Amino acid sequence: MPELRPHCPDEKKSGVVNDAVRYFSRNNPVNTLDGARIDFGDGAWAGIRQSNTAPRLSICMEARSEEKLEEVKGMVLGHLKKYREIEWE
């Protein structure tokens, strides 16, 4: 899946990523070395990080099957779309 780069104001990016860490770490291992890398099991993961050069988030996802990728995409985007400050182009 190609990387998604929705607009998010610089002053809001950190809060969005930190909230995603809190939300997803309830049920999934989350590595916070560079943003949030959420492990959904069976090789599926999602990365959410702040862009260092633009008022954007960088979101990427991978899975071994299209079905699992759609499941991960639904969970991640479902959570992030609650933020009005994120503009999905």
Summary of the structure (lengths in Angstrom):
residues: 89
radius of gyration: 12.2
end to end distance: 16.3
largest distance: 35.7
contacts: 245
relative contact order: 0.25
helix: 34%
strand: 28%
